[in-house]
């Protein structure tokens, strides 16, 4: 997977991870992939809902040492 | 499907502020058009000085530690974020008249309007939320 940009929002609480992700995805092109590192557990369902709302695709996600990684392909 | 979210902010405490601005910024970040109608105590949430010192509900002051520990952003920061994301703020003219407030008492960029202004915006919004 070709990652265009990485956003680290570890430690931030709702709604900041989503807000920052939105602002960052606005800076990449359609089809490019944004990697987001987040520790807010609400992100598990929030990122899925947020991607759906914007038509973006979550290509992959994983959890490692308490950190959630999302790989979002911009619509 | 409506792409508009309409929010009425009618209360002026710290918890009220978080309820309003968290939903508003989350909606705006999800590509929704968002407007908030601030009325009565809700005006406190966008008052230049008032928003700096919003109070916790009586008896809940011990949550201050939890807010700090969870790294919750301060309200002025969320207000700025909301404005940046294009959230529209409508301050209630009637309440402002009653309280002797002018547009200059509030954060920049607000609109002042009456109930009809909000209703016209909200007529095709889903959801409409009241806090």
N, CA and C atoms of all chains as a GROMACS GRO file, in nm:
protein
  618
    1UNK      N    1   0.084  -0.120   0.000
    1UNK     CA    2   0.000   0.000   0.000
    1UNK      C    3   0.088   0.125   0.000
    2UNK      N    4   0.052   0.218  -0.086
    2UNK     CA    5   0.128   0.341  -0.099
    2UNK      C    6   0.066   0.450  -0.012
    3UNK      N    7   0.134   0.484   0.098
    3UNK     CA    8   0.079   0.584   0.189
    3UNK      C    9   0.127   0.724   0.150
    4UNK      N   10   0.031   0.812   0.125
    4UNK     CA   11   0.065   0.947   0.081
    4UNK      C   12   0.100   1.036   0.200
    5UNK      N   13   0.024   1.018   0.310
    5UNK     CA   14   0.044   1.105   0.426
    5UNK      C   15   0.009   1.029   0.553
    6UNK      N   16   0.073   1.065   0.664
    6UNK     CA   17   0.041   1.005   0.793
    6UNK      C   18  -0.001   1.114   0.890
    7UNK      N   19  -0.110   1.087   0.962
    7UNK     CA   20  -0.159   1.182   1.062
    7UNK      C   21  -0.156   1.113   1.198
    8UNK      N   22  -0.088   1.176   1.292
    8UNK     CA   23  -0.079   1.119   1.428
    8UNK      C   24  -0.167   1.200   1.523
    9UNK      N   25  -0.278   1.140   1.564
    9UNK     CA   26  -0.368   1.210   1.657
    9UNK      C   27  -0.380   1.129   1.786
   10UNK      N   28  -0.273   1.059   1.820
   10UNK     CA   29  -0.273   0.981   1.944
   10UNK      C   30  -0.294   1.075   2.063
   11UNK      N   31  -0.377   1.032   2.157
   11UNK     CA   32  -0.400   1.112   2.277
   11UNK      C   33  -0.514   1.211   2.264
   12UNK      N   34  -0.555   1.240   2.144
   12UNK     CA   35  -0.664   1.336   2.127
   12UNK      C   36  -0.800   1.268   2.142
   13UNK      N   37  -0.893   1.343   2.200
   13UNK     CA   38  -1.028   1.291   2.223
   13UNK      C   39  -1.125   1.341   2.118
   14UNK      N   40  -1.237   1.272   2.108
   14UNK     CA   41  -1.346   1.309   2.018
   14UNK      C   42  -1.385   1.455   2.043
   15UNK      N   43  -1.406   1.537   1.943
   15UNK     CA   44  -1.412   1.503   1.800
   15UNK      C   45  -1.283   1.532   1.724
   16UNK      N   46  -1.174   1.561   1.796
   16UNK     CA   47  -1.054   1.607   1.727
   16UNK      C   48  -0.994   1.508   1.627
   17UNK      N   49  -0.991   1.377   1.655
   17UNK     CA   50  -0.936   1.286   1.554
   17UNK      C   51  -1.009   1.297   1.419
   18UNK      N   52  -1.140   1.306   1.424
   18UNK     CA   53  -1.219   1.318   1.300
   18UNK      C   54  -1.196   1.453   1.234
   19UNK      N   55  -1.193   1.557   1.316
   19UNK     CA   56  -1.174   1.692   1.262
   19UNK      C   57  -1.038   1.703   1.192
   20UNK      N   58  -0.934   1.652   1.260
   20UNK     CA   59  -0.800   1.658   1.201
   20UNK      C   60  -0.790   1.571   1.075
   21UNK      N   61  -0.857   1.456   1.080
   21UNK     CA   62  -0.854   1.366   0.965
   21UNK      C   63  -0.919   1.433   0.845
   22UNK      N   64  -1.032   1.498   0.871
   22UNK     CA   65  -1.102   1.570   0.765
   22UNK      C   66  -1.011   1.677   0.703
   23UNK      N   67  -0.944   1.754   0.790
   23UNK     CA   68  -0.860   1.862   0.739
   23UNK      C   69  -0.742   1.807   0.660
   24UNK      N   70  -0.691   1.692   0.705
   24UNK     CA   71  -0.575   1.635   0.636
   24UNK      C   72  -0.614   1.570   0.504
   25UNK      N   73  -0.728   1.505   0.502
   25UNK     CA   74  -0.768   1.438   0.377
   25UNK      C   75  -0.799   1.541   0.270
   26UNK      N   76  -0.834   1.663   0.313
   26UNK     CA   77  -0.857   1.771   0.217
   26UNK      C   78  -0.729   1.811   0.144
   27UNK      N   79  -0.614   1.770   0.199
   27UNK     CA   80  -0.486   1.811   0.139
   27UNK      C   81  -0.429   1.705   0.044
   28UNK      N   82  -0.495   1.588   0.034
   28UNK     CA   83  -0.444   1.487  -0.059
   28UNK      C   84  -0.542   1.470  -0.174
   29UNK      N   85  -0.497   1.398  -0.276
   29UNK     CA   86  -0.580   1.382  -0.396
   29UNK      C   87  -0.665   1.257  -0.389
   30UNK      N   88  -0.768   1.258  -0.469
   30UNK     CA   89  -0.857   1.143  -0.481
   30UNK      C   90  -0.775   1.018  -0.516
   31UNK      N   91  -0.802   0.908  -0.444
   31UNK     CA   92  -0.733   0.782  -0.470
   31UNK      C   93  -0.608   0.763  -0.384
   32UNK      N   94  -0.557   0.872  -0.326
   32UNK     CA   95  -0.440   0.862  -0.240
   32UNK      C   96  -0.480   0.811  -0.101
   33UNK      N   97  -0.382   0.761  -0.027
   33UNK     CA   98  -0.411   0.696   0.101
   33UNK      C   99  -0.355   0.776   0.219
   34UNK      N  100  -0.441   0.795   0.318
   34UNK     CA  101  -0.401   0.863   0.441
   34UNK      C  102  -0.394   0.760   0.553
   35UNK      N  103  -0.283   0.760   0.625
   35UNK     CA  104  -0.267   0.672   0.742
   35UNK      C  105  -0.296   0.756   0.866
   36UNK      N  106  -0.383   0.707   0.954
   36UNK     CA  107  -0.415   0.780   1.077
   36UNK      C  108  -0.385   0.693   1.198
   37UNK      N  109  -0.312   0.750   1.295
   37UNK     CA  110  -0.282   0.682   1.420
   37UNK      C  111  -0.365   0.746   1.530
   38UNK      N  112  -0.446   0.667   1.597
   38UNK     CA  113  -0.538   0.724   1.695
   38UNK      C  114  -0.553   0.631   1.816
   39UNK      N  115  -0.570   0.692   1.933
   39UNK     CA  116  -0.589   0.610   2.053
   39UNK      C  117  -0.731   0.621   2.110
   40UNK      N  118  -0.809   0.715   2.057
   40UNK     CA  119  -0.948   0.729   2.102
   40UNK      C  120  -1.028   0.606   2.058
   41UNK      N  121  -1.080   0.530   2.156
   41UNK     CA  122  -1.150   0.404   2.124
   41UNK      C  123  -1.279   0.429   2.045
   42UNK      N  124  -1.334   0.549   2.060
   42UNK     CA  125  -1.454   0.583   1.983
   42UNK      C  126  -1.428   0.583   1.834
   43UNK      N  127  -1.301   0.593   1.798
   43UNK     CA  128  -1.264   0.599   1.657
   43UNK      C  129  -1.303   0.472   1.582
   44UNK      N  130  -1.308   0.360   1.654
   44UNK     CA  131  -1.341   0.233   1.590
   44UNK      C  132  -1.470   0.242   1.510
   45UNK      N  133  -1.573   0.297   1.570
   45UNK     CA  134  -1.698   0.310   1.496
   45UNK      C  135  -1.706   0.444   1.423
   46UNK      N  136  -1.644   0.547   1.482
   46UNK     CA  137  -1.651   0.680   1.420
   46UNK      C  138  -1.585   0.686   1.283
   47UNK      N  139  -1.470   0.623   1.268
   47UNK     CA  140  -1.401   0.631   1.139
   47UNK      C  141  -1.479   0.558   1.030
   48UNK      N  142  -1.542   0.448   1.066
   48UNK     CA  143  -1.623   0.376   0.969
   48UNK      C  144  -1.740   0.464   0.922
   49UNK      N  145  -1.806   0.529   1.020
   49UNK     CA  146  -1.921   0.614   0.987
   49UNK      C  147  -1.876   0.736   0.908
   50UNK      N  148  -1.764   0.793   0.949
   50UNK     CA  149  -1.713   0.912   0.882
   50UNK      C  150  -1.675   0.881   0.736
   51UNK      N  151  -1.608   0.768   0.715
   51UNK     CA  152  -1.567   0.730   0.580
   51UNK      C  153  -1.690   0.707   0.492
   52UNK      N  154  -1.790   0.646   0.550
   52UNK     CA  155  -1.914   0.620   0.476
   52UNK      C  156  -1.979   0.752   0.435
   53UNK      N  157  -1.982   0.848   0.527
   53UNK     CA  158  -2.045   0.978   0.499
   53UNK      C  159  -1.975   1.048   0.384
   54UNK      N  160  -1.843   1.036   0.378
   54UNK     CA  161  -1.768   1.107   0.276
   54UNK      C  162  -1.740   1.024   0.152
   55UNK      N  163  -1.781   0.898   0.155
   55UNK     CA  164  -1.758   0.810   0.040
   55UNK      C  165  -1.616   0.756   0.032
   56UNK      N  166  -1.538   0.775   0.139
   56UNK     CA  167  -1.399   0.726   0.140
   56UNK      C  168  -1.397   0.576   0.173
   57UNK      N  169  -1.285   0.511   0.140
   57UNK     CA  170  -1.274   0.368   0.165
   57UNK      C  171  -1.166   0.340   0.270
   58UNK      N  172  -1.203   0.265   0.372
   58UNK     CA  173  -1.101   0.222   0.468
   58UNK      C  174  -1.042   0.092   0.414
   59UNK      N  175  -0.922   0.102   0.360
   59UNK     CA  176  -0.859  -0.013   0.295
   59UNK      C  177  -0.817  -0.117   0.397
   60UNK      N  178  -0.775  -0.067   0.514
   60UNK     CA  179  -0.725  -0.159   0.616
   60UNK      C  180  -0.724  -0.088   0.751
   61UNK      N  181  -0.733  -0.166   0.857
   61UNK     CA  182  -0.716  -0.109   0.991
   61UNK      C  183  -0.662  -0.216   1.084
   62UNK      N  184  -0.587  -0.172   1.184
   62UNK     CA  185  -0.529  -0.268   1.278
   62UNK      C  186  -0.509  -0.199   1.412
   63UNK      N  187  -0.486  -0.281   1.514
   63UNK     CA  188  -0.456  -0.225   1.646
   63UNK      C  189  -0.325  -0.284   1.694
   64UNK      N  190  -0.236  -0.195   1.733
   64UNK     CA  191  -0.106  -0.241   1.782
   64UNK      C  192  -0.070  -0.161   1.907
   65UNK      N  193  -0.048  -0.230   2.017
   65UNK     CA  194  -0.008  -0.166   2.143
   65UNK      C  195  -0.100  -0.049   2.179
   66UNK      N  196  -0.230  -0.072   2.166
   66UNK     CA  197  -0.325   0.031   2.206
   66UNK      C  198  -0.345   0.144   2.106
   67UNK      N  199  -0.277   0.134   1.993
   67UNK     CA  200  -0.293   0.237   1.890
   67UNK      C  201  -0.370   0.179   1.772
   68UNK      N  202  -0.470   0.253   1.727
   68UNK     CA  203  -0.546   0.211   1.610
   68UNK      C  204  -0.486   0.275   1.486
   69UNK      N  205  -0.470   0.196   1.383
   69UNK     CA  206  -0.418   0.245   1.255
   69UNK      C  207  -0.529   0.232   1.151
   70UNK      N  208  -0.557   0.341   1.084
   70UNK     CA  209  -0.655   0.338   0.975
   70UNK      C  210  -0.586   0.378   0.845
   71UNK      N  211  -0.622   0.310   0.738
   71UNK     CA  212  -0.569   0.342   0.606
   71UNK      C  213  -0.687   0.381   0.518
   72UNK      N  214  -0.699   0.510   0.495
   72UNK     CA  215  -0.818   0.562   0.428
   72UNK      C  216  -0.784   0.611   0.288
   73UNK      N  217  -0.854   0.554   0.191
   73UNK     CA  218  -0.836   0.599   0.053
   73UNK      C  219  -0.939   0.706   0.022
   74UNK      N  220  -0.891   0.820  -0.021
   74UNK     CA  221  -0.981   0.933  -0.046
   74UNK      C  222  -1.070   0.909  -0.168
   75UNK      N  223  -1.196   0.946  -0.154
   75UNK     CA  224  -1.293   0.928  -0.264
   75UNK      C  225  -1.262   1.025  -0.377
   76UNK      N  226  -3.169   1.237   0.096
   76UNK     CA  227  -3.110   1.249   0.230
   76UNK      C  228  -3.061   1.393   0.251
   77UNK      N  229  -3.095   1.448   0.366
   77UNK     CA  230  -3.052   1.585   0.395
   77UNK      C  231  -2.905   1.590   0.429
   78UNK      N  232  -2.840   1.697   0.383
   78UNK     CA  233  -2.700   1.714   0.418
   78UNK      C  234  -2.682   1.828   0.518
   79UNK      N  235  -2.794   1.866   0.580
   79UNK     CA  236  -2.790   1.978   0.674
   79UNK      C  237  -2.820   1.932   0.816
   80UNK      N  238  -2.745   1.986   0.910
   80UNK     CA  239  -2.770   1.959   1.051
   80UNK      C  240  -2.803   2.093   1.117
   81UNK      N  241  -2.913   2.095   1.192
   81UNK     CA  242  -2.956   2.218   1.259
   81UNK      C  243  -2.951   2.195   1.409
   82UNK      N  244  -2.888   2.288   1.481
   82UNK     CA  245  -2.871   2.272   1.626
   82UNK      C  246  -2.922   2.395   1.699
   83UNK      N  247  -2.998   2.373   1.805
   83UNK     CA  248  -3.039   2.482   1.892
   83UNK      C  249  -2.959   2.471   2.020
   84UNK      N  250  -2.886   2.576   2.055
   84UNK     CA  251  -2.810   2.579   2.180
   84UNK      C  252  -2.882   2.674   2.274
   85UNK      N  253  -2.946   2.618   2.377
   85UNK     CA  254  -3.030   2.699   2.464
   85UNK      C  255  -2.981   2.701   2.608
   86UNK      N  256  -2.864   2.640   2.632
   86UNK     CA  257  -2.810   2.635   2.768
   86UNK      C  258  -2.664   2.678   2.767
   87UNK      N  259  -2.619   2.732   2.879
   87UNK     CA  260  -2.490   2.800   2.878
   87UNK      C  261  -2.380   2.745   2.966
   88UNK      N  262  -2.388   2.618   3.004
   88UNK     CA  263  -2.284   2.561   3.089
   88UNK      C  264  -2.174   2.494   3.008
   89UNK      N  265  -2.071   2.450   3.077
   89UNK     CA  266  -1.958   2.385   3.008
   89UNK      C  267  -2.000   2.255   2.940
   90UNK      N  268  -2.080   2.175   3.008
   90UNK     CA  269  -2.124   2.049   2.948
   90UNK      C  270  -2.208   2.075   2.823
   91UNK      N  271  -2.292   2.178   2.833
   91UNK     CA  272  -2.376   2.214   2.717
   91UNK      C  273  -2.288   2.250   2.598
   92UNK      N  274  -2.181   2.326   2.627
   92UNK     CA  275  -2.091   2.370   2.521
   92UNK      C  276  -2.028   2.250   2.449
   93UNK      N  277  -1.985   2.151   2.526
   93UNK     CA  278  -1.924   2.033   2.464
   93UNK      C  279  -2.025   1.956   2.380
   94UNK      N  280  -2.147   1.943   2.432
   94UNK     CA  281  -2.250   1.871   2.355
   94UNK      C  282  -2.272   1.939   2.221
   95UNK      N  283  -2.283   2.070   2.225
   95UNK     CA  284  -2.311   2.146   2.103
   95UNK      C  285  -2.193   2.142   2.006
   96UNK      N  286  -2.075   2.178   2.054
   96UNK     CA  287  -1.962   2.193   1.961
   96UNK      C  288  -1.902   2.060   1.916
   97UNK      N  289  -1.913   1.955   1.997
   97UNK     CA  290  -1.864   1.825   1.951
   97UNK      C  291  -1.949   1.774   1.836
   98UNK      N  292  -2.079   1.782   1.852
   98UNK     CA  293  -2.167   1.737   1.744
   98UNK      C  294  -2.150   1.825   1.620
   99UNK      N  295  -2.140   1.956   1.643
   99UNK     CA  296  -2.129   2.049   1.531
   99UNK      C  297  -2.000   2.026   1.451
  100UNK      N  298  -1.887   2.013   1.521
  100UNK     CA  299  -1.761   1.995   1.449
  100UNK      C  300  -1.755   1.856   1.383
  101UNK      N  301  -1.808   1.757   1.452
  101UNK     CA  302  -1.808   1.622   1.393
  101UNK      C  303  -1.893   1.620   1.265
  102UNK      N  304  -2.007   1.689   1.269
  102UNK     CA  305  -2.094   1.694   1.151
  102UNK      C  306  -2.026   1.770   1.038
  103UNK      N  307  -1.966   1.884   1.073
  103UNK     CA  308  -1.900   1.965   0.970
  103UNK      C  309  -1.783   1.889   0.908
  104UNK      N  310  -1.713   1.811   0.991
  104UNK     CA  311  -1.600   1.732   0.941
  104UNK      C  312  -1.647   1.614   0.857
  105UNK      N  313  -1.776   1.584   0.864
  105UNK     CA  314  -1.833   1.476   0.783
  105UNK      C  315  -1.908   1.535   0.664
  106UNK      N  316  -1.864   1.653   0.623
  106UNK     CA  317  -1.918   1.720   0.504
  106UNK      C  318  -2.064   1.759   0.514
  107UNK      N  319  -2.113   1.784   0.634
  107UNK     CA  320  -2.249   1.834   0.650
  107UNK      C  321  -2.246   1.986   0.659
  108UNK      N  322  -2.355   2.047   0.618
  108UNK     CA  323  -2.372   2.190   0.637
  108UNK      C  324  -2.433   2.204   0.777
  109UNK      N  325  -2.375   2.289   0.862
  109UNK     CA  326  -2.420   2.297   1.001
  109UNK      C  327  -2.450   2.441   1.040
  110UNK      N  328  -2.564   2.462   1.106
  110UNK     CA  329  -2.594   2.592   1.164
  110UNK      C  330  -2.640   2.572   1.308
  111UNK      N  331  -2.595   2.662   1.394
  111UNK     CA  332  -2.636   2.657   1.535
  111UNK      C  333  -2.708   2.786   1.569
  112UNK      N  334  -2.824   2.772   1.628
  112UNK     CA  335  -2.901   2.888   1.674
  112UNK      C  336  -2.880   2.901   1.824
  113UNK      N  337  -2.815   3.010   1.865
  113UNK     CA  338  -2.784   3.031   2.007
  113UNK      C  339  -2.891   3.121   2.067
  114UNK      N  340  -2.961   3.069   2.166
  114UNK     CA  341  -3.070   3.146   2.224
  114UNK      C  342  -3.064   3.138   2.377
  115UNK      N  343  -3.115   3.238   2.444
  115UNK     CA  344  -3.109   3.248   2.591
  115UNK      C  345  -2.970   3.212   2.644
  116UNK      N  346  -2.960   3.128   2.745
  116UNK     CA  347  -2.828   3.101   2.805
  116UNK      C  348  -2.728   3.047   2.703
  117UNK      N  349  -2.779   2.992   2.595
  117UNK     CA  350  -2.691   2.938   2.490
  117UNK      C  351  -2.598   3.044   2.433
  118UNK      N  352  -2.637   3.170   2.437
  118UNK     CA  353  -2.553   3.278   2.385
  118UNK      C  354  -2.418   3.283   2.457
  119UNK      N  355  -2.418   3.236   2.580
  119UNK     CA  356  -2.296   3.230   2.659
  119UNK      C  357  -2.184   3.156   2.586
  120UNK      N  358  -2.222   3.056   2.508
  120UNK     CA  359  -2.124   2.968   2.445
  120UNK      C  360  -2.041   3.037   2.338
  121UNK      N  361  -2.091   3.150   2.285
  121UNK     CA  362  -2.014   3.222   2.182
  121UNK      C  363  -1.983   3.365   2.227
  122UNK      N  364  -2.011   3.394   2.355
  122UNK     CA  365  -1.978   3.525   2.411
  122UNK      C  366  -1.828   3.531   2.434
  123UNK      N  367  -1.764   3.638   2.382
  123UNK     CA  368  -1.617   3.648   2.388
  123UNK      C  369  -1.559   3.616   2.526
  124UNK      N  370  -1.616   3.676   2.631
  124UNK     CA  371  -1.563   3.649   2.766
  124UNK      C  372  -1.630   3.526   2.827
  125UNK      N  373  -1.761   3.517   2.808
  125UNK     CA  374  -1.838   3.409   2.869
  125UNK      C  375  -1.784   3.271   2.835
  126UNK      N  376  -1.744   3.251   2.709
  126UNK     CA  377  -1.701   3.118   2.667
  126UNK      C  378  -1.566   3.077   2.726
  127UNK      N  379  -1.493   3.175   2.782
  127UNK     CA  380  -1.363   3.144   2.842
  127UNK      C  381  -1.380   3.082   2.980
  128UNK      N  382  -1.495   3.103   3.041
  128UNK     CA  383  -1.513   3.060   3.181
  128UNK      C  384  -1.649   2.994   3.202
  129UNK      N  385  -1.680   2.897   3.119
  129UNK     CA  386  -1.808   2.827   3.132
  129UNK      C  387  -1.804   2.739   3.256
  130UNK      N  388  -1.917   2.732   3.324
  130UNK     CA  389  -1.919   2.658   3.450
  130UNK      C  390  -1.967   2.515   3.434
  131UNK      N  391  -1.913   2.429   3.519
  131UNK     CA  392  -1.961   2.292   3.526
  131UNK      C  393  -2.090   2.293   3.606
  132UNK      N  394  -2.175   2.193   3.586
  132UNK     CA  395  -2.297   2.188   3.667
  132UNK      C  396  -2.258   2.176   3.815
  133UNK      N  397  -2.342   2.231   3.903
  133UNK     CA  398  -2.314   2.227   4.047
  133UNK      C  399  -2.293   2.082   4.091
  134UNK      N  400  -2.188   2.060   4.166
  134UNK     CA  401  -2.161   1.926   4.218
  134UNK      C  402  -2.082   1.838   4.124
  135UNK      N  403  -2.054   1.888   4.001
  135UNK     CA  404  -1.981   1.806   3.903
  135UNK      C  405  -1.839   1.858   3.881
  136UNK      N  406  -1.796   1.951   3.967
  136UNK     CA  407  -1.667   2.017   3.946
  136UNK      C  408  -1.552   1.917   3.944
  137UNK      N  409  -1.572   1.803   4.009
  137UNK     CA  410  -1.464   1.705   4.013
  137UNK      C  411  -1.430   1.646   3.876
  138UNK      N  412  -1.516   1.672   3.778
  138UNK     CA  413  -1.487   1.620   3.645
  138UNK      C  414  -1.375   1.697   3.574
  139UNK      N  415  -1.337   1.811   3.633
  139UNK     CA  416  -1.231   1.892   3.572
  139UNK      C  417  -1.107   1.808   3.546
  140UNK      N  418  -1.076   1.724   3.643
  140UNK     CA  419  -0.958   1.638   3.630
  140UNK      C  420  -0.972   1.542   3.512
  141UNK      N  421  -1.091   1.488   3.497
  141UNK     CA  422  -1.118   1.396   3.386
  141UNK      C  423  -1.102   1.465   3.251
  142UNK      N  424  -1.148   1.589   3.243
  142UNK     CA  425  -1.135   1.665   3.118
  142UNK      C  426  -0.987   1.682   3.082
  143UNK      N  427  -0.907   1.715   3.184
  143UNK     CA  428  -0.765   1.738   3.159
  143UNK      C  429  -0.696   1.608   3.120
  144UNK      N  430  -0.730   1.502   3.193
  144UNK     CA  431  -0.666   1.371   3.170
  144UNK      C  432  -0.699   1.317   3.031
  145UNK      N  433  -0.821   1.339   2.986
  145UNK     CA  434  -0.863   1.288   2.856
  145UNK      C  435  -0.821   1.382   2.743
  146UNK      N  436  -0.748   1.488   2.778
  146UNK     CA  437  -0.702   1.586   2.679
  146UNK      C  438  -0.815   1.641   2.593
  147UNK      N  439  -0.921   1.681   2.661
  147UNK     CA  440  -1.035   1.739   2.591
  147UNK      C  441  -0.998   1.882   2.552
  148UNK      N  442  -1.020   1.920   2.427
  148UNK     CA  443  -0.986   2.057   2.387
  148UNK      C  444  -1.070   2.160   2.462
  149UNK      N  445  -1.014   2.280   2.480
  149UNK     CA  446  -1.089   2.387   2.546
  149UNK      C  447  -1.198   2.437   2.453
  150UNK      N  448  -1.304   2.492   2.512
  150UNK     CA  449  -1.416   2.538   2.431
  150UNK      C  450  -1.377   2.643   2.325
  151UNK      N  451  -1.297   2.745   2.362
  151UNK     CA  452  -1.259   2.841   2.257
  151UNK      C  453  -1.191   2.774   2.137
  152UNK      N  454  -1.118   2.668   2.165
  152UNK     CA  455  -1.051   2.595   2.056
  152UNK      C  456  -1.155   2.526   1.966
  153UNK      N  457  -1.256   2.468   2.028
  153UNK     CA  458  -1.362   2.402   1.951
  153UNK      C  459  -1.445   2.504   1.872
  154UNK      N  460  -1.464   2.621   1.931
  154UNK     CA  461  -1.539   2.727   1.861
  154UNK      C  462  -1.463   2.769   1.735
  155UNK      N  463  -1.332   2.787   1.752
  155UNK     CA  464  -1.249   2.827   1.639
  155UNK      C  465  -1.252   2.719   1.530
  156UNK      N  466  -1.245   2.593   1.576
  156UNK     CA  467  -1.248   2.481   1.483
  156UNK      C  468  -1.380   2.478   1.406
  157UNK      N  469  -1.489   2.501   1.479
  157UNK     CA  470  -1.621   2.501   1.416
  157UNK      C  471  -1.629   2.608   1.308
  158UNK      N  472  -1.580   2.728   1.340
  158UNK     CA  473  -1.583   2.838   1.244
  158UNK      C  474  -1.499   2.802   1.122
  159UNK      N  475  -1.381   2.745   1.149
  159UNK     CA  476  -1.291   2.706   1.041
  159UNK      C  477  -1.356   2.605   0.948
  160UNK      N  478  -1.438   2.517   1.005
  160UNK     CA  479  -1.504   2.412   0.927
  160UNK      C  480  -1.632   2.463   0.860
  161UNK      N  481  -1.661   2.591   0.880
  161UNK     CA  482  -1.775   2.650   0.810
  161UNK      C  483  -1.908   2.641   0.882
  162UNK      N  484  -1.906   2.608   1.012
  162UNK     CA  485  -2.031   2.604   1.088
  162UNK      C  486  -2.086   2.746   1.101
  163UNK      N  487  -2.215   2.760   1.073
  163UNK     CA  488  -2.276   2.892   1.081
  163UNK      C  489  -2.335   2.915   1.221
  164UNK      N  490  -2.303   3.029   1.281
  164UNK     CA  491  -2.355   3.065   1.414
  164UNK      C  492  -2.463   3.171   1.396
  165UNK      N  493  -2.581   3.143   1.447
  165UNK     CA  494  -2.688   3.244   1.445
  165UNK      C  495  -2.722   3.280   1.589
  166UNK      N  496  -2.703   3.407   1.625
  166UNK     CA  497  -2.736   3.452   1.760
  166UNK      C  498  -2.878   3.508   1.759
  167UNK      N  499  -2.952   3.476   1.863
  167UNK     CA  500  -3.093   3.516   1.872
  167UNK      C  501  -3.105   3.665   1.905
  168UNK      N  502  -3.160   3.739   1.811
  168UNK     CA  503  -3.175   3.885   1.826
  168UNK      C  504  -3.256   3.921   1.951
  169UNK      N  505  -3.364   3.848   1.970
  169UNK     CA  506  -3.453   3.879   2.081
  169UNK      C  507  -3.382   3.863   2.215
  170UNK      N  508  -3.306   3.753   2.232
  170UNK     CA  509  -3.233   3.734   2.357
  170UNK      C  510  -3.127   3.843   2.375
  171UNK      N  511  -3.062   3.880   2.265
  171UNK     CA  512  -2.960   3.984   2.273
  171UNK      C  513  -3.021   4.116   2.321
  172UNK      N  514  -3.140   4.146   2.271
  172UNK     CA  515  -3.209   4.268   2.312
  172UNK      C  516  -3.242   4.263   2.461
  173UNK      N  517  -3.292   4.149   2.504
  173UNK     CA  518  -3.330   4.133   2.645
  173UNK      C  519  -3.206   4.149   2.736
  174UNK      N  520  -3.094   4.093   2.693
  174UNK     CA  521  -2.974   4.094   2.776
  174UNK      C  522  -2.885   4.214   2.751
  175UNK      N  523  -2.924   4.298   2.658
  175UNK     CA  524  -2.844   4.418   2.629
  175UNK      C  525  -2.710   4.385   2.563
  176UNK      N  526  -2.709   4.286   2.476
  176UNK     CA  527  -2.585   4.245   2.409
  176UNK      C  528  -2.586   4.290   2.263
  177UNK      N  529  -2.466   4.316   2.210
  177UNK     CA  530  -2.455   4.351   2.068
  177UNK      C  531  -2.366   4.248   1.998
  178UNK      N  532  -2.366   4.254   1.866
  178UNK     CA  533  -2.290   4.159   1.787
  178UNK      C  534  -2.141   4.157   1.828
  179UNK      N  535  -2.091   4.273   1.872
  179UNK     CA  536  -1.949   4.286   1.909
  179UNK      C  537  -1.916   4.207   2.036
  180UNK      N  538  -2.018   4.168   2.113
  180UNK     CA  539  -1.993   4.090   2.234
  180UNK      C  540  -1.958   3.945   2.202
  181UNK      N  541  -1.979   3.907   2.076
  181UNK     CA  542  -1.962   3.766   2.039
  181UNK      C  543  -1.842   3.744   1.948
  182UNK      N  544  -1.805   3.619   1.930
  182UNK     CA  545  -1.695   3.585   1.841
  182UNK      C  546  -1.727   3.638   1.701
  183UNK      N  547  -1.621   3.664   1.625
  183UNK     CA  548  -1.640   3.721   1.492
  183UNK      C  549  -1.708   3.622   1.397
  184UNK      N  550  -1.780   3.678   1.304
  184UNK     CA  551  -1.837   3.596   1.198
  184UNK      C  552  -1.976   3.542   1.225
  185UNK      N  553  -2.037   3.583   1.337
  185UNK     CA  554  -2.171   3.532   1.362
  185UNK      C  555  -2.275   3.610   1.282
  186UNK      N  556  -2.389   3.549   1.272
  186UNK     CA  557  -2.502   3.612   1.206
  186UNK      C  558  -2.603   3.637   1.319
  187UNK      N  559  -2.678   3.746   1.310
  187UNK     CA  560  -2.782   3.769   1.410
  187UNK      C  561  -2.916   3.752   1.340
  188UNK      N  562  -3.004   3.677   1.404
  188UNK     CA  563  -3.132   3.652   1.339
  188UNK      C  564  -3.240   3.615   1.437
  189UNK      N  565  -3.358   3.600   1.386
  189UNK     CA  566  -3.470   3.562   1.470
  189UNK      C  567  -3.505   3.415   1.450
  190UNK      N  568  -3.609   3.374   1.515
  190UNK     CA  569  -3.651   3.234   1.509
  190UNK      C  570  -3.679   3.190   1.366
  191UNK      N  571  -3.734   3.280   1.288
  191UNK     CA  572  -3.770   3.242   1.150
  191UNK      C  573  -3.645   3.212   1.068
  192UNK      N  574  -3.538   3.286   1.096
  192UNK     CA  575  -3.411   3.262   1.025
  192UNK      C  576  -3.369   3.117   1.047
  193UNK      N  577  -3.376   3.074   1.172
  193UNK     CA  578  -3.337   2.937   1.204
  193UNK      C  579  -3.434   2.836   1.144
  194UNK      N  580  -3.562   2.864   1.158
  194UNK     CA  581  -3.664   2.770   1.108
  194UNK      C  582  -3.651   2.751   0.956
  195UNK      N  583  -3.622   2.859   0.888
  195UNK     CA  584  -3.608   2.851   0.743
  195UNK      C  585  -3.489   2.761   0.708
  196UNK      N  586  -3.380   2.776   0.784
  196UNK     CA  587  -3.264   2.691   0.761
  196UNK      C  588  -3.297   2.545   0.794
  197UNK      N  589  -3.368   2.526   0.907
  197UNK     CA  590  -3.387   2.392   0.960
  197UNK      C  591  -3.498   2.312   0.891
  198UNK      N  592  -3.575   2.379   0.806
  198UNK     CA  593  -3.694   2.310   0.752
  198UNK      C  594  -3.660   2.182   0.675
  199UNK      N  595  -3.542   2.178   0.614
  199UNK     CA  596  -3.505   2.055   0.543
  199UNK      C  597  -3.376   1.993   0.599
  200UNK      N  598  -3.351   2.023   0.727
  200UNK     CA  599  -3.232   1.964   0.791
  200UNK      C  600  -3.269   1.834   0.862
  201UNK      N  601  -3.176   1.743   0.867
  201UNK     CA  602  -3.197   1.618   0.944
  201UNK      C  603  -3.061   1.570   0.989
  202UNK      N  604  -3.035   1.560   1.115
  202UNK     CA  605  -3.128   1.588   1.226
  202UNK      C  606  -3.127   1.736   1.268
  203UNK      N  607  -3.233   1.771   1.343
  203UNK     CA  608  -3.233   1.896   1.417
  203UNK      C  609  -3.219   1.858   1.564
  204UNK      N  610  -3.122   1.918   1.631
  204UNK     CA  611  -3.090   1.880   1.768
  204UNK      C  612  -3.104   1.999   1.862
  205UNK      N  613  -3.147   1.973   1.983
  205UNK     CA  614  -3.160   2.079   2.081
  205UNK      C  615  -3.080   2.045   2.206
  206UNK      N  616  -2.999   2.141   2.247
  206UNK     CA  617  -2.919   2.119   2.369
  206UNK      C  618  -2.944   2.231   2.468
   0.00000   0.00000   0.00000
